[in-house]
Each structure stands twice: as C-alpha cells, then as structure tokens.
Amino acid sequence: MSALKFTRNESPTVGVEIELQLVDAESFALKSAIDEVLANLPEDIAAQVKPELMQCYLEINTKVCHTVADARDDLRHVLESLEQATDQLGLKLFWAATHPFSSWRDQDITVNDRYFRLVELMQDVARRLVTFGLHVHVGVESGDKAVMVCERMLRYLPLLLSLSSNSPFWEGRNTGLHSNRSKIMEGLPTAGLPSQLRNWSEYVWLVNHLVDTGFINSIREIWWDIRPHHNFGTVETRVCDVPANLEQVLAITALVQCMVQAISEEIEDGTYQSEYHPMMIRQNKWRATRFGAGARLVSSDDYKQYSVQERADRLIDLLLPTAHRLDCVNELQAVSNLPSNTGAQQQLDIFEKTGSKQEVVRQMLENNDWRAS
C-alpha cells in the first residue's frame, strides 16, 4: 500500500484553478486550439496555463497566495498575457461551465497518455466531460484536519453551487437546469458528493484500494465535489461551476477561504458538530442544480427552507470576523451580489430576449470585463 504524505500548511493559503473555454472569435463555437495557445504563451505565465482533457479548453492556476487580493493580482496578470495570445489566434476565452451549442461529440482529446488511458477506462462518460469548473484550494495543517474540514463543509456545497451556477445549456438545448455541468460530472464513478470518511488513514486506504483494483488509474481521478489534496496540503473545493467573471471568482474564493478557516478554528476549539442526514445535502444539491440562485435550500439546523440570498447573507455575517483576519472583507461582502447575477441567469435572460445561443456567447463575452474586477 502506498503512503500519501500530506504537505503541512501553517496558514490558510489560497490557490485558484479556473477552467475556460476556447471559442472562435467569429462563430463563437468551441475550437480545439490548445496547442496553438500554449505555443504562443509568454514564458512568465507558461507554467500557470495548462491543457485539459479536451483541446477546446485550458486551466489557469494561480501560484500559492496568502490573500484573495494576491490571487486577484495573479489572475489578472495571467489573463492579460493569455488574452493577448488568444486574440492573435482569433480566439476568445468564454467563462461558462458548458457551451450553449457546441457538442461534446465534435471535440478532440488532448494528446496525452493519461487522458487516453482515462478515456479508455471511462469511454463516453469521459468524452462528455466538456465542462468547466472553479476549484479553490485552502491550506490546512494535516490530513486529518483536511478530512474533518471536508466533512463539515458538505452542508455548504449546495450554496456554493447555487452561487456559481453557469451551465443552463447542453447540446444546443435549454436543459431546464441552472447547473447541467454538475449532472455531467456526476456521471463519473468518483465524482459528486464524497464518501464520508473518519480520518486521513481511511482516505489513504480508500485511494489505494481504488487504484489497486483498477477502478481508477491514479489519485487524480478522485473528482469529488470537495477533497483533500495531499501534495498541496489543502482542502480543494470543486463543486462550483466556473462563474461568469473574475469578480465572481474572487467573491467565491473569499467565501471558501473564510469557511475553511472558520471550520478549522472550530475544530481546534473542540466545537461540537451537529448531526445532519446526508440526504439533506443531496436534496439541496439537486435544488441548486435545478434552480441555481433561485433555489430554496433546507437548513440542517432548523430544517426550514431559505432562499439562496438569505443563506448567503447569513453566512457572510457569520464569517465577517474571519474575513477581517484574512483581509478579504470586500470580496466576502461581494458574495451578497451573486444571487441576482449568476452566469446561468444571465445566459437565460439573453436567450429569452434574442432566441440565439450564438448571441448568448457573444453578449456574455462582451459583458465580461475582468479588468474591472
């Protein structure tokens, strides 16, 4: 059995990963152009822009940051240089978690042995993964702490999905869901809500079992909505659709960093965690998937339903002292603006007015001024 050493973090560092679509600047369709993009990148950002399973998208990774403001500066620098490269190639970066009309059937797999092995193992379940998410890493001290934080974060994952929902279209259709990406991801055998674990040792055993029995090729194929990341020494929150713009990314990043740190401090203080039924989390995730920011989420404290706006505002109030210590008050307070302006709702509003999915992409690109963030 292979040992997994958890890299200790002494502070709640932040790392952000954003998956963005490569679309043709004229047709607005997905374009398999990652090789051309990577070949045209300036050297100073090349290590922070990575290929993904399909050639029609890329992932931006920040360096290890100490504050959300650091992450903002890092992402702005990468985006500025990256867009210069994509503009020269007649491409645009589209911030949405699925594409409104391009089909997964037309996308090319990135030339990489790991991706070929994945597709061989998963077949069309993997080929359909033309979806785009936001992953936020927050540093913690130990593997046991990471497992405990993941467990306590579960009840908040549906709220994060509601706030980030940005994938109402699939295969050229209005799916009726605000986050169709979440349902595509759940098709994977190791995605969706995680298994409940008691400690780091159990997590290590489970990963080794899945690899040894050929269920997965490597630990990188654990795609849970939240998971420990042993190399980085973080809790990685993966439930979110990629939001509509950088400002929304930073607001959600602040919310996740504050939640992880507040929960970490609760664990250190010996705070009791009240019981909740796992089905409540699944119920709320479905509501978030179906209705986005319009969902009514059930509280695991009093079993009553609350709007996403009410849940978000309540959480902001609870986390403000933590945000002051982490120097992200403005970004956390910006979470209050998300329920009325999710990417999913923006896309649906544009489509209702224009009846054109091409126009959805065009206007979303036009409205996304990340430089103002």
Summary of the structure (lengths in Angstrom):
residues: 373
radius of gyration: 19.5
end to end distance: 46.4
largest distance: 57.4
contacts: 1301
relative contact order: 0.16
helix: 50%
strand: 17%
